[in-house]
Amino acid sequence: MEMFNPWYILVAAISSCIGMGSFFYGKKQQDFSYMFWGICLCCGSYFVSDPLYLAGLTALLCCGVFWQPISYRLFGPPKKIESIE
């Protein structure tokens, strides 16, 4: 794995930033599905070592994130996370 490839570092940083934003949005809205996509985006760079494949994986996972509102209209909204208090 070429960890110091500048293109890989750039794509991994963009993917992780999008994933972090999705995770925080899901945490604020108490929606586990956005949190799941965020975790997948953040962890994708650990499993893919080629920058082009990582960019493709990021694009696919972003489609999953942005497909969420469409799926709500088709299948209904997901259940909220119940807090333990």
MODELLER restraints for C-alpha pairs under 7 A, 6 or more apart:
rsr = mdl.restraints
at = mdl.atoms
rsr.add(forms.Gaussian(group=physical.xy_distance, feature=features.Distance(at['CA:1:A'], at['CA:49:A']), mean=5.43, stdev=0.5))
rsr.add(forms.Gaussian(group=physical.xy_distance, feature=features.Distance(at['CA:7:A'], at['CA:51:A']), mean=6.18, stdev=0.5))
rsr.add(forms.Gaussian(group=physical.xy_distance, feature=features.Distance(at['CA:8:A'], at['CA:50:A']), mean=6.93, stdev=0.5))
rsr.add(forms.Gaussian(group=physical.xy_distance, feature=features.Distance(at['CA:8:A'], at['CA:51:A']), mean=4.56, stdev=0.5))
rsr.add(forms.Gaussian(group=physical.xy_distance, feature=features.Distance(at['CA:11:A'], at['CA:51:A']), mean=6.54, stdev=0.5))
rsr.add(forms.Gaussian(group=physical.xy_distance, feature=features.Distance(at['CA:11:A'], at['CA:55:A']), mean=6.24, stdev=0.5))
rsr.add(forms.Gaussian(group=physical.xy_distance, feature=features.Distance(at['CA:12:A'], at['CA:45:A']), mean=5.73, stdev=0.5))
rsr.add(forms.Gaussian(group=physical.xy_distance, feature=features.Distance(at['CA:15:A'], at['CA:41:A']), mean=5.88, stdev=0.5))
rsr.add(forms.Gaussian(group=physical.xy_distance, feature=features.Distance(at['CA:15:A'], at['CA:42:A']), mean=6.49, stdev=0.5))
rsr.add(forms.Gaussian(group=physical.xy_distance, feature=features.Distance(at['CA:15:A'], at['CA:58:A']), mean=5.95, stdev=0.5))
rsr.add(forms.Gaussian(group=physical.xy_distance, feature=features.Distance(at['CA:16:A'], at['CA:41:A']), mean=5.98, stdev=0.5))
rsr.add(forms.Gaussian(group=physical.xy_distance, feature=features.Distance(at['CA:16:A'], at['CA:42:A']), mean=4.39, stdev=0.5))
rsr.add(forms.Gaussian(group=physical.xy_distance, feature=features.Distance(at['CA:19:A'], at['CA:37:A']), mean=6.90, stdev=0.5))
rsr.add(forms.Gaussian(group=physical.xy_distance, feature=features.Distance(at['CA:19:A'], at['CA:38:A']), mean=3.85, stdev=0.5))
rsr.add(forms.Gaussian(group=physical.xy_distance, feature=features.Distance(at['CA:19:A'], at['CA:39:A']), mean=6.29, stdev=0.5))
rsr.add(forms.Gaussian(group=physical.xy_distance, feature=features.Distance(at['CA:19:A'], at['CA:41:A']), mean=4.66, stdev=0.5))
rsr.add(forms.Gaussian(group=physical.xy_distance, feature=features.Distance(at['CA:19:A'], at['CA:42:A']), mean=5.14, stdev=0.5))
rsr.add(forms.Gaussian(group=physical.xy_distance, feature=features.Distance(at['CA:20:A'], at['CA:38:A']), mean=5.80, stdev=0.5))
rsr.add(forms.Gaussian(group=physical.xy_distance, feature=features.Distance(at['CA:20:A'], at['CA:42:A']), mean=6.80, stdev=0.5))
rsr.add(forms.Gaussian(group=physical.xy_distance, feature=features.Distance(at['CA:22:A'], at['CA:34:A']), mean=5.70, stdev=0.5))
rsr.add(forms.Gaussian(group=physical.xy_distance, feature=features.Distance(at['CA:22:A'], at['CA:35:A']), mean=6.32, stdev=0.5))
rsr.add(forms.Gaussian(group=physical.xy_distance, feature=features.Distance(at['CA:22:A'], at['CA:37:A']), mean=6.93, stdev=0.5))
rsr.add(forms.Gaussian(group=physical.xy_distance, feature=features.Distance(at['CA:22:A'], at['CA:38:A']), mean=4.84, stdev=0.5))
rsr.add(forms.Gaussian(group=physical.xy_distance, feature=features.Distance(at['CA:23:A'], at['CA:34:A']), mean=5.95, stdev=0.5))
rsr.add(forms.Gaussian(group=physical.xy_distance, feature=features.Distance(at['CA:23:A'], at['CA:35:A']), mean=4.17, stdev=0.5))
rsr.add(forms.Gaussian(group=physical.xy_distance, feature=features.Distance(at['CA:23:A'], at['CA:38:A']), mean=4.46, stdev=0.5))
rsr.add(forms.Gaussian(group=physical.xy_distance, feature=features.Distance(at['CA:23:A'], at['CA:39:A']), mean=6.69, stdev=0.5))
rsr.add(forms.Gaussian(group=physical.xy_distance, feature=features.Distance(at['CA:26:A'], at['CA:32:A']), mean=6.10, stdev=0.5))
rsr.add(forms.Gaussian(group=physical.xy_distance, feature=features.Distance(at['CA:26:A'], at['CA:34:A']), mean=4.63, stdev=0.5))
rsr.add(forms.Gaussian(group=physical.xy_distance, feature=features.Distance(at['CA:26:A'], at['CA:35:A']), mean=4.87, stdev=0.5))
rsr.add(forms.Gaussian(group=physical.xy_distance, feature=features.Distance(at['CA:27:A'], at['CA:35:A']), mean=6.47, stdev=0.5))
rsr.add(forms.Gaussian(group=physical.xy_distance, feature=features.Distance(at['CA:30:A'], at['CA:80:A']), mean=5.89, stdev=0.5))
rsr.add(forms.Gaussian(group=physical.xy_distance, feature=features.Distance(at['CA:30:A'], at['CA:81:A']), mean=5.60, stdev=0.5))
rsr.add(forms.Gaussian(group=physical.xy_distance, feature=features.Distance(at['CA:31:A'], at['CA:80:A']), mean=5.80, stdev=0.5))
rsr.add(forms.Gaussian(group=physical.xy_distance, feature=features.Distance(at['CA:31:A'], at['CA:81:A']), mean=6.50, stdev=0.5))
rsr.add(forms.Gaussian(group=physical.xy_distance, feature=features.Distance(at['CA:32:A'], at['CA:81:A']), mean=6.80, stdev=0.5))
rsr.add(forms.Gaussian(group=physical.xy_distance, feature=features.Distance(at['CA:34:A'], at['CA:65:A']), mean=6.65, stdev=0.5))
rsr.add(forms.Gaussian(group=physical.xy_distance, feature=features.Distance(at['CA:37:A'], at['CA:61:A']), mean=6.89, stdev=0.5))
rsr.add(forms.Gaussian(group=physical.xy_distance, feature=features.Distance(at['CA:37:A'], at['CA:65:A']), mean=6.16, stdev=0.5))
rsr.add(forms.Gaussian(group=physical.xy_distance, feature=features.Distance(at['CA:41:A'], at['CA:58:A']), mean=6.53, stdev=0.5))
rsr.add(forms.Gaussian(group=physical.xy_distance, feature=features.Distance(at['CA:41:A'], at['CA:61:A']), mean=6.59, stdev=0.5))
rsr.add(forms.Gaussian(group=physical.xy_distance, feature=features.Distance(at['CA:45:A'], at['CA:54:A']), mean=6.62, stdev=0.5))
rsr.add(forms.Gaussian(group=physical.xy_distance, feature=features.Distance(at['CA:48:A'], at['CA:54:A']), mean=5.83, stdev=0.5))
